[in-house]
Amino acid sequence: MGRITTAGVVSTFVLTTTNVDVRDLVLGPDGAIWATETSFATDAIARLNPANGQVTEYGLPDFGGTSQLAVSGGMIYFTVTQSNLIARLNPTTGAVTPFPIPTEDVQPTGITAGEDGNIYFTEAADGAPGLGRLEPNGTITEWTAPTANSSIQAITLGPDGNLWYTGFASNKVGKVAIAFKQVFLPLIRR
């Protein structure tokens, strides 16, 4: 992991696990930088203390394909693509709780926190419904995207309070109201 100051000074921080892909970074509720690590041998969530550079890794021996991160309610949530689940890490205790997705092999990828306290995620696999919601109590609900096989990969909360996501294979951007009225919009090309 690395840091670049506004003055252009670059610092790097060494992870203790070697040969991993760092997929995503997020500012945690504790002020630390959290990252997903994935490889053929191991997966982990890393915590970087920006004040002293200390890196702590939380091994995930039974998970495969950690990808994206989100923060909600003081917890770190992340997608685990190959294991077909969303997981929650308690940054205080290090405890990890997995939430298996009901539909098999959907390849959860993107993840974001909604203003309503729920976690929203994307499903990138062909034939997957495409979008899902994880409630704080662990309930998962999935919705079918308007365009089949869109390979929905990224999702974010917009300034309008709605969720916005990308349909990689369909070349579309979608908007989801929290009430889940779904509308696809064509990408703007310049």
Backbone as CSV, one residue per row, in Angstrom:
resi,resn,N_x,N_y,N_z,CA_x,CA_y,CA_z,C_x,C_y,C_z
1,MET,0.853,-1.160,0.000,0.000,0.000,0.000,0.901,1.226,0.000
2,GLY,0.346,2.316,-0.476,1.145,3.531,-0.528,0.336,4.760,-0.187
3,ARG,1.067,5.843,0.057,0.448,7.128,0.375,1.191,8.199,-0.404
4,ILE,0.430,9.138,-0.952,1.008,10.305,-1.627,0.436,11.531,-0.937
5,THR,1.302,12.376,-0.407,0.833,13.600,0.257,0.484,14.641,-0.801
6,THR,-0.174,15.699,-0.373,-0.499,16.788,-1.301,0.756,17.484,-1.807
7,ALA,1.876,17.307,-1.104,3.155,17.868,-1.551,3.874,16.924,-2.517
8,GLY,3.291,15.744,-2.774,3.890,14.798,-3.714,4.860,13.814,-3.088
9,VAL,4.938,13.746,-1.769,5.833,12.809,-1.090,5.165,11.434,-1.072
10,VAL,5.900,10.423,-1.542,5.369,9.069,-1.646,5.954,8.199,-0.542
11,SER,5.094,7.464,0.145,5.512,6.480,1.149,4.846,5.158,0.804
12,THR,5.557,4.056,1.018,4.959,2.736,0.819,5.009,1.963,2.126
13,PHE,4.057,1.068,2.283,3.930,0.264,3.484,3.870,-1.195,3.069
14,VAL,4.743,-1.990,3.637,4.897,-3.384,3.224,3.857,-4.258,3.919
15,LEU,3.179,-5.067,3.111,2.263,-6.066,3.646,3.071,-7.290,4.039
16,THR,2.653,-7.964,5.098,3.409,-9.147,5.524,3.140,-10.345,4.633
17,THR,1.963,-10.386,3.994,1.669,-11.463,3.054,2.199,-11.059,1.691
18,THR,2.984,-11.931,1.072,3.574,-11.607,-0.230,2.728,-12.178,-1.358
19,ASN,2.950,-11.660,-2.547,2.288,-12.123,-3.765,0.773,-12.060,-3.685
20,VAL,0.251,-10.939,-3.191,-1.192,-10.735,-3.157,-1.548,-9.537,-4.027
21,ASP,-2.778,-9.539,-4.518,-3.323,-8.384,-5.226,-4.124,-7.576,-4.225
22,VAL,-3.804,-6.303,-4.107,-4.601,-5.409,-3.270,-5.669,-4.822,-4.185
23,ARG,-6.929,-5.112,-3.881,-8.022,-4.775,-4.789,-8.715,-3.462,-4.478
24,ASP,-8.841,-3.102,-3.216,-9.617,-1.918,-2.873,-9.114,-1.338,-1.566
25,LEU,-9.343,-0.049,-1.371,-8.995,0.661,-0.141,-10.214,1.426,0.344
26,VAL,-10.335,1.559,1.663,-11.414,2.361,2.231,-10.941,2.944,3.558
27,LEU,-11.422,4.130,3.871,-11.154,4.728,5.170,-12.114,4.099,6.166
28,GLY,-11.573,3.464,7.191,-12.393,2.765,8.164,-12.952,3.685,9.231
29,PRO,-13.881,3.174,10.021,-14.483,3.979,11.083,-13.492,4.340,12.187
30,ASP,-12.359,3.636,12.222,-11.324,3.878,13.230,-10.230,4.821,12.744
31,GLY,-10.390,5.382,11.533,-9.395,6.288,10.975,-8.249,5.583,10.266
32,ALA,-8.272,4.253,10.238,-7.240,3.476,9.538,-7.664,3.252,8.084
33,ILE,-6.689,2.877,7.260,-6.944,2.502,5.877,-7.075,0.983,5.839
34,TRP,-8.159,0.497,5.272,-8.420,-0.933,5.171,-8.337,-1.343,3.704
35,ALA,-7.812,-2.532,3.430,-7.635,-2.998,2.057,-7.952,-4.482,1.949
36,THR,-8.405,-4.885,0.771,-8.592,-6.312,0.502,-7.337,-6.851,-0.155
37,GLU,-6.963,-8.079,0.210,-5.835,-8.787,-0.392,-6.351,-10.123,-0.905
38,THR,-5.952,-10.485,-2.103,-6.362,-11.776,-2.634,-5.222,-12.389,-3.444
39,SER,-5.153,-13.703,-3.432,-4.173,-14.441,-4.221,-4.686,-15.864,-4.377
40,PHE,-3.930,-16.684,-5.080,-4.322,-18.084,-5.225,-4.143,-18.845,-3.916
41,ALA,-3.288,-18.349,-3.047,-2.976,-19.072,-1.809,-3.768,-18.583,-0.603
42,THR,-4.054,-17.286,-0.549,-4.667,-16.742,0.666,-5.427,-15.465,0.363
43,ASP,-6.371,-15.150,1.228,-7.070,-13.877,1.185,-6.986,-13.263,2.571
44,ALA,-7.026,-11.939,2.629,-6.947,-11.245,3.909,-7.523,-9.847,3.766
45,ILE,-7.807,-9.262,4.907,-8.134,-7.846,4.986,-6.990,-7.207,5.762
46,ALA,-6.425,-6.147,5.213,-5.294,-5.473,5.852,-5.758,-4.138,6.437
47,ARG,-5.179,-3.793,7.584,-5.448,-2.510,8.242,-4.118,-1.764,8.351
48,LEU,-4.074,-0.569,7.807,-2.889,0.281,7.881,-3.177,1.452,8.807
49,ASN,-2.375,1.574,9.854,-2.452,2.725,10.739,-1.649,3.841,10.084
50,PRO,-2.296,4.892,9.561,-1.553,5.923,8.844,-0.614,6.740,9.738
51,ALA,-0.845,6.726,11.038,0.001,7.506,11.945,1.381,6.888,12.124
52,ASN,1.437,5.533,12.196,2.732,4.895,12.450,3.150,3.879,11.385
53,GLY,2.317,3.659,10.379,2.663,2.739,9.301,2.496,1.270,9.632
54,GLN,1.993,0.947,10.805,1.810,-0.454,11.190,0.694,-1.088,10.362
55,VAL,0.992,-2.261,9.812,0.020,-3.022,9.032,-0.369,-4.266,9.816
56,THR,-1.667,-4.472,9.974,-2.202,-5.675,10.608,-3.052,-6.389,9.574
57,GLU,-2.841,-7.695,9.428,-3.613,-8.459,8.457,-4.517,-9.453,9.163
58,TYR,-5.742,-9.534,8.677,-6.738,-10.471,9.180,-6.924,-11.545,8.118
59,GLY,-6.355,-12.727,8.369,-6.424,-13.821,7.406,-7.832,-14.346,7.240
60,LEU,-8.154,-14.728,6.020,-9.458,-15.293,5.682,-9.235,-16.642,5.001
61,PRO,-8.869,-17.677,5.752,-8.457,-18.938,5.145,-9.540,-19.652,4.355
62,ASP,-10.799,-19.417,4.674,-11.877,-20.122,3.982,-12.523,-19.308,2.884
63,PHE,-11.983,-18.125,2.587,-12.564,-17.245,1.584,-11.688,-17.233,0.341
64,GLY,-12.308,-16.947,-0.814,-11.562,-16.819,-2.054,-12.075,-15.653,-2.874
65,GLY,-11.177,-14.741,-3.219,-11.518,-13.645,-4.111,-12.071,-12.411,-3.438
66,THR,-11.452,-11.972,-2.326,-11.900,-10.721,-1.723,-11.722,-9.596,-2.732
67,SER,-12.688,-8.691,-2.782,-12.660,-7.698,-3.840,-12.833,-6.271,-3.319
68,GLN,-14.052,-5.812,-3.120,-14.326,-4.417,-2.797,-14.761,-4.255,-1.340
69,LEU,-14.640,-3.029,-0.820,-14.934,-2.712,0.581,-15.958,-1.590,0.702
70,ALA,-16.691,-1.609,1.828,-17.601,-0.518,2.192,-17.642,-0.433,3.714
71,VAL,-18.005,0.721,4.234,-18.111,0.924,5.673,-19.530,1.347,6.004
72,SER,-20.104,0.727,7.031,-21.436,1.106,7.495,-21.593,0.684,8.946
73,GLY,-22.175,1.554,9.757,-22.451,1.220,11.145,-21.222,0.817,11.939
74,GLY,-20.066,1.375,11.599,-18.827,1.056,12.304,-18.199,-0.267,11.909
75,MET,-18.720,-0.914,10.876,-18.212,-2.212,10.416,-17.628,-2.083,9.011
76,ILE,-16.723,-3.013,8.678,-16.132,-3.098,7.344,-16.839,-4.252,6.621
77,TYR,-17.414,-3.979,5.463,-18.069,-5.005,4.644,-17.238,-5.211,3.388
78,PHE,-17.238,-6.444,2.873,-16.491,-6.704,1.647,-17.106,-7.842,0.856
79,THR,-16.878,-7.799,-0.459,-17.360,-8.860,-1.341,-16.291,-9.935,-1.447
80,VAL,-16.742,-11.181,-1.582,-15.843,-12.317,-1.757,-16.352,-13.073,-2.984
81,THR,-15.759,-12.758,-4.126,-16.261,-13.185,-5.427,-16.329,-14.703,-5.579
82,GLN,-15.233,-15.398,-5.353,-15.208,-16.847,-5.584,-15.990,-17.622,-4.544
83,SER,-16.087,-17.105,-3.329,-16.839,-17.786,-2.270,-18.314,-17.400,-2.272
84,ASN,-18.703,-16.481,-3.158,-20.101,-16.104,-3.351,-20.755,-15.581,-2.068
85,LEU,-20.085,-14.619,-1.441,-20.662,-14.074,-0.216,-20.246,-12.640,0.010
86,ILE,-20.974,-12.013,0.940,-20.613,-10.715,1.488,-20.158,-11.011,2.911
87,ALA,-19.145,-10.332,3.391,-18.668,-10.565,4.757,-18.569,-9.238,5.499
88,ARG,-18.655,-9.346,6.816,-18.553,-8.174,7.689,-17.424,-8.412,8.679
89,LEU,-16.521,-7.434,8.796,-15.422,-7.509,9.747,-15.648,-6.454,10.817
90,ASN,-15.586,-6.865,12.062,-15.685,-5.937,13.180,-14.278,-5.405,13.437
91,PRO,-14.015,-4.118,13.197,-12.650,-3.604,13.341,-12.152,-3.579,14.785
92,THR,-13.044,-3.669,15.736,-12.639,-3.683,17.144,-12.164,-5.059,17.580
93,THR,-12.873,-6.112,17.150,-12.559,-7.474,17.597,-11.840,-8.312,16.549
94,GLY,-11.934,-7.918,15.273,-11.368,-8.726,14.192,-12.269,-9.874,13.768
95,ALA,-13.430,-10.006,14.396,-14.361,-11.088,14.050,-14.951,-10.858,12.659
96,VAL,-15.031,-11.944,11.878,-15.577,-11.887,10.525,-16.841,-12.734,10.469
97,THR,-17.902,-12.144,9.918,-19.169,-12.851,9.753,-19.477,-12.952,8.269
98,PRO,-19.604,-14.183,7.725,-19.952,-14.340,6.311,-21.466,-14.361,6.110
99,PHE,-21.913,-13.824,4.979,-23.315,-13.853,4.588,-23.392,-14.435,3.177
100,PRO,-23.661,-15.741,3.054,-23.743,-16.363,1.724,-24.898,-15.776,0.907
101,ILE,-24.645,-15.556,-0.372,-25.669,-15.040,-1.274,-26.540,-16.210,-1.718
102,PRO,-27.880,-16.062,-1.678,-28.770,-17.184,-1.999,-28.580,-17.778,-3.396
103,THR,-28.390,-16.935,-4.419,-28.190,-17.442,-5.774,-26.735,-17.866,-5.924
104,GLU,-26.513,-19.073,-6.428,-25.151,-19.605,-6.553,-24.354,-18.919,-7.656
105,ASP,-23.056,-18.802,-7.423,-22.075,-18.365,-8.424,-22.405,-17.044,-9.115
106,VAL,-22.799,-16.025,-8.352,-23.140,-14.731,-8.945,-21.953,-13.781,-9.052
107,GLN,-20.841,-14.113,-8.433,-19.632,-13.293,-8.458,-19.863,-11.880,-7.908
108,PRO,-20.165,-11.762,-6.597,-20.331,-10.428,-6.032,-19.037,-9.628,-6.176
109,THR,-19.175,-8.392,-6.614,-17.992,-7.597,-6.926,-18.035,-6.239,-6.245
110,GLY,-18.862,-5.328,-6.735,-18.936,-3.987,-6.180,-19.769,-3.951,-4.910
111,ILE,-19.508,-2.970,-4.053,-20.231,-2.860,-2.786,-20.214,-1.413,-2.334
112,THR,-21.324,-0.978,-1.732,-21.400,0.380,-1.188,-22.421,0.411,-0.059
113,ALA,-22.308,1.404,0.786,-23.268,1.601,1.868,-24.329,2.596,1.411
114,GLY,-25.595,2.262,1.660,-26.685,3.170,1.345,-26.979,4.081,2.524
115,GLU,-27.674,5.169,2.255,-28.049,6.090,3.324,-29.042,5.463,4.303
116,ASP,-29.680,4.368,3.902,-30.676,3.693,4.724,-30.065,2.688,5.699
117,GLY,-28.720,2.595,5.747,-28.051,1.675,6.666,-27.819,0.293,6.105
118,ASN,-28.283,0.035,4.884,-28.065,-1.251,4.242,-26.809,-1.214,3.379
119,ILE,-26.322,-2.402,3.053,-25.183,-2.564,2.152,-25.730,-3.050,0.815
120,TYR,-25.285,-2.453,-0.276,-25.728,-2.837,-1.614,-24.532,-3.385,-2.371
121,PHE,-24.774,-4.416,-3.191,-23.676,-5.049,-3.914,-24.111,-5.430,-5.317
122,THR,-23.105,-5.674,-6.160,-23.355,-6.065,-7.546,-22.996,-7.527,-7.741
123,GLU,-23.589,-8.103,-8.791,-23.331,-9.495,-9.156,-22.921,-9.510,-10.624
124,ALA,-21.682,-9.894,-10.903,-21.101,-9.729,-12.231,-21.280,-10.927,-13.167
125,ALA,-21.659,-12.095,-12.662,-21.727,-13.299,-13.492,-22.876,-13.243,-14.493
126,ASP,-22.662,-13.861,-15.668,-23.751,-14.022,-16.625,-24.868,-14.820,-15.962
127,GLY,-26.094,-14.387,-16.175,-27.239,-15.073,-15.595,-27.544,-14.694,-14.165
128,ALA,-26.692,-13.895,-13.533,-26.930,-13.460,-12.148,-28.031,-12.411,-12.141
129,PRO,-28.790,-12.325,-11.029,-29.796,-11.262,-10.950,-29.195,-9.878,-11.175
130,GLY,-28.035,-9.597,-10.591,-27.322,-8.362,-10.874,-27.123,-7.428,-9.705
131,LEU,-28.117,-7.323,-8.797,-28.024,-6.388,-7.684,-28.529,-7.042,-6.408
132,GLY,-27.936,-6.648,-5.281,-28.378,-7.209,-4.015,-28.269,-6.219,-2.880
133,ARG,-28.986,-6.542,-1.800,-28.966,-5.718,-0.594,-28.749,-6.631,0.606
134,LEU,-27.840,-6.237,1.485,-27.608,-6.913,2.760,-28.067,-5.972,3.861
135,GLU,-29.052,-6.414,4.640,-29.543,-5.622,5.761,-28.664,-5.894,6.981
136,PRO,-28.629,-4.976,7.950,-27.787,-5.176,9.134,-28.075,-6.488,9.887
137,ASN,-29.302,-7.009,9.773,-29.637,-8.261,10.452,-29.196,-9.504,9.679
138,GLY,-28.562,-9.308,8.495,-28.050,-10.427,7.708,-28.940,-10.882,6.576
139,THR,-30.113,-10.301,6.422,-31.025,-10.676,5.338,-30.491,-10.162,4.010
140,ILE,-30.429,-11.060,3.020,-30.000,-10.683,1.673,-31.189,-10.770,0.731
141,THR,-31.373,-9.714,-0.072,-32.394,-9.671,-1.108,-31.689,-9.368,-2.417
142,GLU,-32.087,-10.063,-3.485,-31.494,-9.840,-4.800,-32.564,-9.333,-5.762
143,TRP,-32.129,-8.490,-6.739,-33.023,-7.965,-7.755,-32.429,-8.231,-9.127
144,THR,-33.304,-8.475,-10.077,-32.870,-8.706,-11.447,-32.741,-7.366,-12.168
145,ALA,-31.593,-7.143,-12.776,-31.355,-5.916,-13.540,-32.196,-5.929,-14.812
146,PRO,-32.551,-4.753,-15.327,-33.379,-4.691,-16.533,-32.732,-5.289,-17.777
147,THR,-31.402,-5.259,-17.856,-30.697,-5.821,-19.015,-29.965,-7.078,-18.563
148,ALA,-30.344,-8.213,-19.126,-29.725,-9.491,-18.751,-28.245,-9.514,-19.098
149,ASN,-27.481,-10.254,-18.313,-26.051,-10.471,-18.549,-25.275,-9.164,-18.710
150,SER,-25.570,-8.183,-17.863,-24.908,-6.879,-17.944,-23.528,-6.871,-17.329
151,SER,-23.194,-7.877,-16.534,-21.935,-7.920,-15.796,-21.793,-6.661,-14.939
152,ILE,-22.730,-6.502,-14.013,-22.741,-5.324,-13.145,-21.599,-5.450,-12.151
153,GLN,-20.683,-4.458,-12.157,-19.459,-4.589,-11.379,-19.251,-3.506,-10.332
154,ALA,-19.572,-2.272,-10.616,-19.311,-1.195,-9.665,-20.622,-0.563,-9.228
155,ILE,-20.649,-0.089,-7.982,-21.838,0.573,-7.441,-21.384,1.637,-6.456
156,THR,-22.093,2.764,-6.439,-21.750,3.839,-5.510,-23.004,4.615,-5.143
157,LEU,-22.946,5.282,-4.034,-24.018,6.163,-3.593,-23.804,7.521,-4.237
158,GLY,-24.830,8.023,-4.918,-24.721,9.315,-5.585,-25.150,10.464,-4.693
159,PRO,-24.867,11.698,-5.113,-25.236,12.869,-4.313,-26.750,13.051,-4.201
160,ASP,-27.499,12.352,-5.072,-28.956,12.428,-5.041,-29.571,11.407,-4.082
161,GLY,-28.716,10.611,-3.390,-29.198,9.593,-2.462,-29.549,8.279,-3.128
162,ASN,-29.456,8.243,-4.461,-29.711,7.011,-5.200,-28.415,6.234,-5.381
163,LEU,-28.552,4.991,-5.777,-27.398,4.149,-6.082,-27.168,4.175,-7.585
164,TRP,-25.911,4.230,-7.979,-25.530,4.226,-9.393,-24.599,3.051,-9.614
165,TYR,-24.778,2.342,-10.729,-23.949,1.174,-10.992,-23.621,1.058,-12.472
166,THR,-22.577,0.288,-12.768,-22.134,0.113,-14.147,-22.471,-1.280,-14.646
167,GLY,-23.012,-1.321,-15.856,-23.220,-2.573,-16.573,-22.080,-2.719,-17.567
168,PHE,-21.031,-3.412,-17.162,-19.822,-3.518,-17.981,-20.127,-4.094,-19.361
169,ALA,-20.809,-5.234,-19.433,-21.075,-5.896,-20.710,-22.188,-5.209,-21.501
170,SER,-23.089,-4.514,-20.818,-24.202,-3.855,-21.514,-23.878,-2.424,-21.931
171,ASN,-22.745,-1.899,-21.457,-22.330,-0.542,-21.785,-23.358,0.484,-21.311
172,LYS,-23.894,0.251,-20.102,-24.910,1.130,-19.542,-24.572,1.474,-18.099
173,VAL,-25.102,2.606,-17.665,-25.040,3.012,-16.268,-26.455,2.950,-15.737
174,GLY,-26.624,2.337,-14.568,-27.951,2.206,-13.990,-28.099,3.047,-12.748
175,LYS,-29.342,3.431,-12.509,-29.684,4.197,-11.319,-30.725,3.401,-10.547
176,VAL,-30.515,3.249,-9.252,-31.447,2.512,-8.412,-31.905,3.423,-7.289
177,ALA,-33.206,3.671,-7.226,-33.756,4.382,-6.081,-33.798,3.392,-4.926
178,ILE,-33.684,3.865,-3.717,-33.708,2.968,-2.572,-34.992,2.140,-2.580
179,ALA,-36.072,2.654,-3.174,-37.314,1.892,-3.306,-37.203,0.855,-4.426
180,PHE,-36.062,0.830,-5.120,-35.721,-0.122,-6.171,-36.574,-0.023,-7.418
181,LYS,-36.749,1.203,-7.885,-37.234,1.412,-9.237,-35.971,1.533,-10.070
182,GLN,-35.764,0.624,-10.997,-34.505,0.559,-11.729,-34.643,1.189,-13.109
183,VAL,-33.668,1.995,-13.469,-33.649,2.625,-14.773,-32.226,2.554,-15.301
184,PHE,-32.052,2.055,-16.533,-30.739,2.081,-17.167,-30.652,3.327,-18.036
185,LEU,-29.488,3.959,-18.007,-29.225,5.109,-18.852,-28.034,4.785,-19.740
186,PRO,-28.047,5.208,-21.007,-26.872,4.950,-21.846,-25.677,5.747,-21.335
187,LEU,-24.497,5.194,-21.539,-23.273,5.920,-21.182,-23.124,7.148,-22.056
188,ILE,-22.622,8.205,-21.482,-22.374,9.423,-22.240,-20.999,9.313,-22.876
189,ARG,-20.928,9.493,-24.162,-19.646,9.421,-24.877,-19.273,10.826,-25.350
190,ARG,-18.021,11.145,-25.187,-17.541,12.471,-25.632,-16.408,12.316,-26.571
